Amino acid sequence: MPVIRLTKEFHFELAHALEGYDGACRNIHGHSYILFVTVIGNPISTENDPKLGMIMDFGELKRIVNNTIIDRFDHSLALSQKSKMLNTLRTENFGKIEALPFQPTCENLLPYFSELISAQLPEGVKLHHLKLNETATSFAEWYASDNQ
């Protein structure tokens, strides 16, 4: 039975600030992120299964990632839970804020996203890797094989 990798691309806009950072990214700023989600598994071989020949339906992968990542993070502001800005922004009804238990870097978002996505995948399908472009020329990657 062949092992196949399936990848879907997602786009979202997210602002963040890296408090304590010694460069310009300590200020609130945004990125047009591109997230590549790759799952791995065997194509379904059960003759009567409507998903015959698929690892999983692209539509199902889209639903999972939209529900766990895109709907939550698109057009929001990500800050560390320790951020001094949180109370002020919430008091002023700033809008959609994600207070995270880590500094919201591209590198820290990936393992968090992996947990959220992995928990929703169907039986027999595993998350293989994630690639998150923060800019057109900068990205970080997470591989399951590196994190076992």
FENFENWO-V106536 format. One record per residue. N is the residue number from 0. RES is the residue in one letter. PSI is psi in radians with two decimals (999 if undefined). OMEGA is omega in whole degrees, -180 to 180 (NA if undefined). Layout:
n: {N:N}
res: {RES:RES}
psi: {PSI:PSI}
omega: {OMEGA:OMEGA}
This chain:
n: {0:1:2:3:4:5:6:7:8:9:10:11:12:13:14:15:16:17:18:19:20:21:22:23:24:25:26:27:28:29:30:31:32:33:34:35:36:37:38:39:40:41:42:43:44:45:46:47:48:49:50:51:52:53:54:55:56:57:58:59:60:61:62:63:64:65:66:67:68:69:70:71:72:73:74:75:76:77:78:79:80:81:82:83:84:85:86:87:88:89:90:91:92:93:94:95:96:97:98:99:100:101:102:103:104:105:106:107:108:109:110:111:112:113:114:115:116:117:118:119:120:121:122:123:124:125:126:127:128:129:130:131:132:133:134:135:136:137:138:139:140:141:142:143:144:145:146:147}
res: {M:P:V:I:R:L:T:K:E:F:H:F:E:L:A:H:A:L:E:G:Y:D:G:A:C:R:N:I:H:G:H:S:Y:I:L:F:V:T:V:I:G:N:P:I:S:T:E:N:D:P:K:L:G:M:I:M:D:F:G:E:L:K:R:I:V:N:N:T:I:I:D:R:F:D:H:S:L:A:L:S:Q:K:S:K:M:L:N:T:L:R:T:E:N:F:G:K:I:E:A:L:P:F:Q:P:T:C:E:N:L:L:P:Y:F:S:E:L:I:S:A:Q:L:P:E:G:V:K:L:H:H:L:K:L:N:E:T:A:T:S:F:A:E:W:Y:A:S:D:N:Q}
psi: {2.19:2.56:2.20:2.53:2.40:2.28:2.42:2.51:2.42:2.56:2.41:2.75:2.27:2.31:2.67:2.97:2.41:1.47:2.37:-0.20:2.58:0.45:-2.96:-0.43:-0.01:-0.34:2.66:2.25:2.90:2.88:2.67:1.64:2.58:2.12:2.16:2.13:2.10:2.17:2.85:2.52:-3.02:2.43:2.49:2.29:0.04:2.07:-0.68:-0.06:2.25:-0.26:0.35:2.24:-0.06:2.60:-0.86:2.80:2.30:-0.63:-0.63:-0.73:-0.73:-0.78:-0.79:-0.87:-0.69:-0.78:-0.64:-0.51:-1.07:-0.90:-0.58:-0.75:-0.37:2.29:0.72:3.06:2.11:2.22:2.75:2.58:-0.38:0.01:2.36:-0.29:-0.35:-0.91:-0.76:-0.82:-0.69:-0.70:-0.64:0.16:0.85:-0.61:-2.51:1.86:2.32:1.91:1.99:2.67:0.44:2.89:2.20:1.04:2.83:-0.74:-0.65:-0.48:-0.64:-0.90:-0.57:-0.83:-0.67:-0.71:-0.79:-0.78:-0.81:-0.65:-0.31:-0.11:2.56:2.81:2.40:-0.09:2.29:2.65:2.20:-0.94:2.84:2.50:2.23:1.90:2.14:-0.60:3.14:-0.39:0.07:2.30:2.86:2.70:2.59:2.25:2.33:-0.69:-0.43:-0.18:0.63:999}
omega: {-178:173:-175:173:-179:-177:175:-177:-179:179:174:180:-178:173:174:173:-180:-178:-180:178:-175:179:-175:-177:174:178:176:179:-176:179:169:-175:170:-179:175:-179:180:176:-178:178:178:175:179:-177:179:-172:-176:-179:180:179:180:178:-180:168:173:179:175:179:178:177:178:180:-179:-177:177:-178:-174:-174:-169:-179:-177:-171:-177:-180:175:177:179:178:172:176:-180:-176:177:-178:-171:-177:180:-178:179:179:-179:-178:-177:-180:-173:-178:174:176:-173:-179:-179:174:-171:174:176:-178:-180:178:-175:179:177:177:-179:178:-178:-178:-177:-178:-176:-176:179:179:178:179:-180:175:-180:176:176:173:-178:174:176:174:180:-176:-177:179:173:-180:175:178:178:-177:177:-170:-180:NA}
